[in-house]
Amino acid sequence: MQYHTPASFEDASKIAAKATGITRFLAGGTDVLVQLRADIVTPDTLIDIKHIDGVHDITRNSDGGWTIGVAVTGAEMTEHADLGGDWPGLVEAMDLVGSTQIQGRATLTGNLCNGSPAADSVPAMIAAGATVTVSGPNGTREVAAEDIATGPGRTSLAQGEIVTAVNIPPRAAGGGDAYLRFIPRTEMDIAVVGCGINLAVDGDTITAARVVLGAVAPTALLDQACADAIIGSTLDDAALEKLAAAASAACNPITDKRGTIEFRTKVAGVLARRVAKIAYERAQAGGAS
Ligand SMILES: Cc1cc2nc3c(=O)[nH]c(=O)nc-3n(C[C@H](O)[C@H](O)[C@H](O)COP(=O)(O)OP(=O)(O)OC[C@H]3O[C@@H](n4cnc5c(N)ncnc54)[C@H](O)[C@@H]3O)c2cc1C
């Protein structure tokens, strides 16, 4: 195995572009090293990206949006009060990843690029309208978070392409987000269903919403029918009923040891209702609660 510690994204991309066999970028390593030690994936080329300038930074941009470096850990996000003030749902989703030890290493970018359908931060990122900056041999492009994973363990990134930043839009006035997951025990488990919702209100009326379900399909699902169920409503019982029905209808899950198709389908509706209520309260309060 070849281990590289490039000092720039350009060098990292060049190494990845030339590499043969299996290549992995090493951010926190909480997926890569576990897969390596379990003989699931043994990379021929391991590119440690933690020595590149800026990768540990969380920056508020001039437009009020955020740039999150690709080596920023879950713990660093949780400790950043202003980021959590704008995007509590995103931060709480990342905070659910693993344990205190995992939180000290795991990154948003790694969670996204590992391609797990059950990745906790991914529904919240998509709900937030996050994009990632991708650099590679053919230049740089901005990719919506929902367009990165293409199936379990697979991404749309071409050989030599690397995510160089996660971009979170400005928090609009009257906006709020939330994320919840169901797991069979209280912590340290993989989501049976996850749900992230970001919405905006004008007075009591919901004017915009993005509803995303995790762990109920090969990739996280951004579902317009779920959004339509609550846009224009005051999140009354009828709207919540419609949302729950739309969430269950959107599911295309599998049965595994954590839950059956029927269970996941039911839980998706229950979680969507709960998450919508939290996001709505936060939107009305104008921030985190
Ligand atoms: C004990 C334990 C508990 C866990 N619990 C959870 C949980 O509750 N919820 C959950 O969602 N996950 C969980 N995970 C999985 C893991 O911690 C997360 O997916 C984590 O966010 C991965 O981030 P990382 O920085 O460690 O990624 P790494 O392991 O460094 O990388 C993961 C993947 O992303 C790619 N990658 C990394 N950086 C880039 C980049 N800049 N550009 C392109 N590709 C890149 C790598 O090539 C690799 O394929 C757990 C893992 C462990 C070991």
The ligand as a MOL file (V3000), in Angstrom:
LIG
                    3D

  0  0  0     0  0            999 V3000
M  V30 BEGIN CTAB
M  V30 COUNTS 53 58 0 0 0
M  V30 BEGIN ATOM
M  V30 1 C -17.9590 2.6950 15.8280 0
M  V30 2 C -18.5100 3.4180 14.6520 0
M  V30 3 C -19.7560 3.9980 14.7370 0
M  V30 4 C -20.3060 4.6790 13.6410 0
M  V30 5 N -21.5430 5.2310 13.7690 0
M  V30 6 C -22.0940 5.8770 12.7200 0
M  V30 7 C -23.3930 6.4590 12.8420 0
M  V30 8 O -24.0350 6.4070 13.8800 0
M  V30 9 N -23.9020 7.0960 11.7550 0
M  V30 10 C -23.2180 7.1950 10.5740 0
M  V30 11 O -23.7300 7.7880 9.6340 0
M  V30 12 N -21.9790 6.6470 10.4380 0
M  V30 13 C -21.3980 6.0010 11.4700 0
M  V30 14 N -20.1490 5.4510 11.3550 0
M  V30 15 C -19.4300 5.5610 10.0800 0
M  V30 16 C -18.3930 6.7200 9.9960 0
M  V30 17 O -17.9570 7.1290 11.2700 0
M  V30 18 C -18.9590 7.9310 9.2380 0
M  V30 19 O -19.3850 7.5340 7.9440 0
M  V30 20 C -17.9450 9.0750 9.1400 0
M  V30 21 O -18.6220 10.3020 8.9470 0
M  V30 22 C -16.9170 8.8980 8.0390 0
M  V30 23 O -16.0550 10.0430 8.0360 0
M  V30 24 P -14.4730 9.8630 7.9990 0
M  V30 25 O -13.8960 11.2320 7.9530 0
M  V30 26 O -14.0110 8.9960 9.1010 0
M  V30 27 O -14.2920 9.1380 6.5770 0
M  V30 28 P -13.1000 8.2350 6.0530 0
M  V30 29 O -13.1790 6.8850 6.6670 0
M  V30 30 O -11.7930 8.9470 6.1220 0
M  V30 31 O -13.5500 8.1460 4.5120 0
M  V30 32 C -14.7960 7.5560 4.1540 0
M  V30 33 C -14.9400 7.5300 2.6360 0
M  V30 34 O -15.0110 8.8560 2.1230 0
M  V30 35 C -14.0080 9.0640 1.1200 0
M  V30 36 N -13.5370 10.4200 1.2880 0
M  V30 37 C -13.1130 11.0120 2.4510 0
M  V30 38 N -12.7810 12.2850 2.2150 0
M  V30 39 C -12.9950 12.5060 0.8840 0
M  V30 40 C -12.8300 13.6430 0.0430 0
M  V30 41 N -12.3810 14.8260 0.5140 0
M  V30 42 N -13.1580 13.5340 -1.2680 0
M  V30 43 C -13.6350 12.3530 -1.7610 0
M  V30 44 N -13.8100 11.2470 -1.0080 0
M  V30 45 C -13.4880 11.3250 0.3000 0
M  V30 46 C -12.9340 8.0170 1.3890 0
M  V30 47 O -12.2130 7.7040 0.1980 0
M  V30 48 C -13.7870 6.8590 1.8980 0
M  V30 49 O -14.3180 6.1440 0.8130 0
M  V30 50 C -19.5660 4.7790 12.4240 0
M  V30 51 C -18.2850 4.2070 12.3470 0
M  V30 52 C -17.7620 3.5330 13.4390 0
M  V30 53 C -16.3780 2.9390 13.3220 0
M  V30 END ATOM
M  V30 BEGIN BOND
M  V30 1 1 1 2
M  V30 2 1 2 3
M  V30 3 2 2 52
M  V30 4 2 3 4
M  V30 5 1 4 5
M  V30 6 1 4 50
M  V30 7 2 5 6
M  V30 8 1 6 7
M  V30 9 1 6 13
M  V30 10 2 7 8
M  V30 11 1 7 9
M  V30 12 1 9 10
M  V30 13 2 10 11
M  V30 14 1 10 12
M  V30 15 2 12 13
M  V30 16 1 13 14
M  V30 17 1 14 15
M  V30 18 1 14 50
M  V30 19 1 15 16
M  V30 20 1 16 17
M  V30 21 1 16 18
M  V30 22 1 18 19
M  V30 23 1 18 20
M  V30 24 1 20 21
M  V30 25 1 20 22
M  V30 26 1 22 23
M  V30 27 1 23 24
M  V30 28 2 24 25
M  V30 29 1 24 26
M  V30 30 1 24 27
M  V30 31 1 27 28
M  V30 32 2 28 29
M  V30 33 1 28 30
M  V30 34 1 28 31
M  V30 35 1 31 32
M  V30 36 1 32 33
M  V30 37 1 33 34
M  V30 38 1 33 48
M  V30 39 1 34 35
M  V30 40 1 35 36
M  V30 41 1 35 46
M  V30 42 1 36 37
M  V30 43 1 36 45
M  V30 44 2 37 38
M  V30 45 1 38 39
M  V30 46 1 39 40
M  V30 47 2 39 45
M  V30 48 1 40 41
M  V30 49 2 40 42
M  V30 50 1 42 43
M  V30 51 2 43 44
M  V30 52 1 44 45
M  V30 53 1 46 47
M  V30 54 1 46 48
M  V30 55 1 48 49
M  V30 56 2 50 51
M  V30 57 1 51 52
M  V30 58 1 52 53
M  V30 END BOND
M  V30 END CTAB
M  END
